[in-house]
Amino acid sequence: MRDTLFFPLAALVAGAFIVTALQPFVERPPTGPVSCGNCENKEDKTIAGPELHRFLPGNYDGIAIASPPEGGPPVMRITRLADQIYEDPRSGPHIVLAEDLEYAFESSEIEIQIEARSVTDFGATQFEADYFAKAEGESGWWPFNLTRDFQTYSFKFNAPPRGDTEGYDYLGIRPVAPDKRRVMEVRSVRIHTVGPKTAPPVNPG
């Protein structure tokens, strides 16, 4: 084959491979911190459906997005082994809240609602959730009892002011695994304010 034909044809084939690999027309799941985006109320955010892809596994490969057998929107399945011991919610499955939500929730009482259930095989009977804003502003791990049906579990937390440091807020969710491994499913997470913002302290200086 002549060079005048070979090189253009090779470039065309290479371009086709690149386009196929990138799959520009395939809808990709969302990733990165959760943001309000164009929502009307920044003080009320629900993470559900494809937004569950924004959850991060932390130090362990224990999350998967799956279609429930009864149909409906996708759910997040969390698996935890008994030897996966940690206190920092960022070490396990967690969601990161972007700056706009951090600003919306700071200095307010917020409510965290988690729609979750146990599963058939190695189902967890309990799970815990922890809202982490900063080292000195953390809810701690709240325990809840799971059932085989989806239920909404909630707790309240006084989100601290952001202060001078830049950072993110985090919400960690983990099944309690007393032995072997335990599994749970999460269908949605809602975080919203339930009270007015408190005035920042007055600096006499």
C-alpha positions in Angstrom: 0.0 0.0 0.0 1.3 3.4 -0.9 2.3 5.8 1.9 -0.3 8.3 0.7 -3.0 5.8 1.5 -1.5 4.0 4.4 -0.9 6.9 6.8 -4.4 8.5 6.4 -6.0 5.0 6.8 -3.9 4.3 9.9 -4.9 7.6 11.4 -8.5 6.9 10.7 -8.4 3.5 12.4 -6.5 4.9 15.4 -9.1 7.6 15.8 -11.9 5.0 15.6 -10.2 3.0 18.4 -10.0 6.2 20.6 -13.6 7.1 20.1 -14.7 3.6 20.9 -12.6 3.5 24.1 -13.9 6.9 25.3 -17.5 6.2 24.5 -18.5 9.8 24.4 -22.2 9.1 24.0 -22.5 6.7 27.0 -24.1 8.3 30.0 -21.6 8.1 32.9 -22.5 7.9 36.6 -21.9 11.1 38.6 -18.7 11.2 40.7 -17.1 13.7 43.1 -18.4 15.6 46.1 -22.2 16.1 46.4 -23.2 19.6 45.5 -26.5 21.4 45.4 -26.0 22.4 41.7 -29.1 24.1 40.4 -31.4 23.0 43.3 -33.7 25.7 44.8 -33.0 24.8 48.4 -29.4 24.3 49.4 -30.5 23.4 53.0 -32.2 20.2 51.9 -30.3 17.7 49.8 -31.2 14.1 49.0 -28.7 11.6 47.5 -30.5 8.7 45.7 -30.5 6.8 42.4 -27.5 7.5 40.3 -26.2 10.0 42.9 -25.3 7.0 45.1 -22.3 6.6 42.8 -20.7 9.5 44.6 -20.1 7.4 47.7 -16.4 6.5 48.2 -15.2 3.2 49.7 -12.5 4.7 51.9 -9.7 2.2 52.7 -11.8 -0.9 51.9 -13.5 -2.1 48.7 -16.9 -2.6 50.3 -19.5 -0.7 48.3 -21.3 -1.6 45.1 -24.3 0.0 43.2 -26.9 -2.7 42.4 -30.4 -3.0 41.1 -32.8 -4.4 43.8 -34.5 -7.7 42.9 -37.9 -6.1 43.4 -37.1 -3.4 40.8 -36.9 0.3 41.3 -34.0 2.8 41.6 -30.5 1.5 42.3 -29.3 0.9 45.8 -25.9 1.0 47.4 -24.8 -2.3 48.9 -22.2 -2.0 51.8 -20.1 -5.0 52.9 -17.9 -4.8 56.0 -15.6 -7.5 57.3 -15.2 -8.0 61.0 -11.5 -7.0 60.9 -12.2 -3.7 59.3 -12.0 -1.5 62.4 -11.8 2.2 62.2 -13.2 5.4 63.8 -12.7 8.0 61.1 -15.8 7.9 58.8 -13.5 8.7 55.9 -11.8 5.3 56.3 -14.9 3.4 55.2 -17.9 4.1 52.9 -18.6 7.8 53.0 -20.0 10.7 51.0 -18.3 14.1 50.6 -20.3 17.3 50.7 -19.0 20.2 48.6 -18.5 23.7 49.8 -21.9 25.0 48.9 -23.6 22.5 51.1 -21.1 23.0 53.9 -21.9 26.7 53.8 -25.6 25.9 53.9 -25.4 23.6 56.9 -22.9 25.4 59.0 -24.0 26.8 62.4 -27.3 25.0 62.0 -29.1 22.0 63.5 -29.3 19.4 60.7 -31.1 16.1 60.4 -29.6 13.1 58.6 -32.1 10.6 57.3 -30.9 7.3 55.9 -33.2 4.9 54.1 -31.6 1.4 54.6 -32.3 -2.3 55.1 -30.6 -5.6 55.8 -30.2 -8.3 53.2 -30.8 -12.0 53.0 -27.2 -13.3 52.9 -24.9 -12.2 55.8 -27.4 -9.4 56.6 -26.4 -6.9 59.2 -28.7 -6.4 62.1 -27.3 -3.0 63.0 -25.5 -0.1 61.3 -23.9 3.1 62.3 -23.6 6.6 60.8 -21.3 9.5 61.6 -21.4 13.1 60.3 -17.9 14.6 60.3 -17.4 18.4 59.8 -14.1 18.8 61.6 -12.0 17.0 64.3 -13.8 19.0 67.0 -17.2 19.0 65.3 -18.3 15.4 64.7 -21.6 13.6 65.6 -19.9 10.3 66.5 -21.2 7.0 65.4 -25.0 6.7 65.9 -26.3 3.0 66.1 -29.5 1.8 64.5 -31.2 -1.6 64.2 -31.9 -2.8 60.7 -34.9 -4.8 59.3 -35.3 -6.7 56.1 -37.5 -3.9 54.8 -36.4 -0.4 53.9 -36.9 2.0 56.9 -35.8 5.6 57.5 -33.3 6.1 60.3 -32.5 9.6 61.4 -30.4 11.6 63.9 -29.7 15.3 64.5 -26.4 17.2 64.7 -25.4 20.8 65.4 -23.1 21.5 62.5 -20.3 23.8 63.6 -19.2 27.0 61.8 -16.7 26.5 59.1 -14.1 28.7 60.7 -11.0 29.8 58.9 -10.0 26.4 57.5 -11.2 25.2 54.1 -12.5 21.6 54.0 -15.4 19.3 53.3 -18.1 17.7 55.4 -18.4 13.9 55.3 -21.1 11.3 56.2 -19.9 7.8 56.9 -22.2 4.7 56.9 -21.1 1.3 58.0 -22.8 -2.0 59.0 -21.9 -3.5 62.4 -19.9 -6.7 61.8 -19.3 -8.6 65.0 -17.9 -11.6 63.1 -17.1 -12.7 59.5 -18.9 -10.1 57.3 -22.2 -8.2 57.3 -24.1 -6.6 54.5 -26.7 -3.8 54.2 -28.3 -1.7 51.5 -28.9 2.1 51.4 -31.6 3.5 49.1 -31.3 7.2 49.9 -29.7 9.8 52.2 -31.3 13.1 53.0 -29.5 15.9 54.9 -31.5 19.1 55.7 -31.6 21.9 58.3 -34.3 21.8 61.0 -33.5 25.0 62.7 -32.2 28.6 62.1 -28.6 29.4 61.9 -27.0 30.5 65.1 -25.2 33.8 65.3 -21.3 33.5 65.2 -19.6 34.4 68.5 -18.6 38.0 68.9 -14.8 38.5 68.8 -14.0 41.2 71.4 -10.8 41.9 69.6 
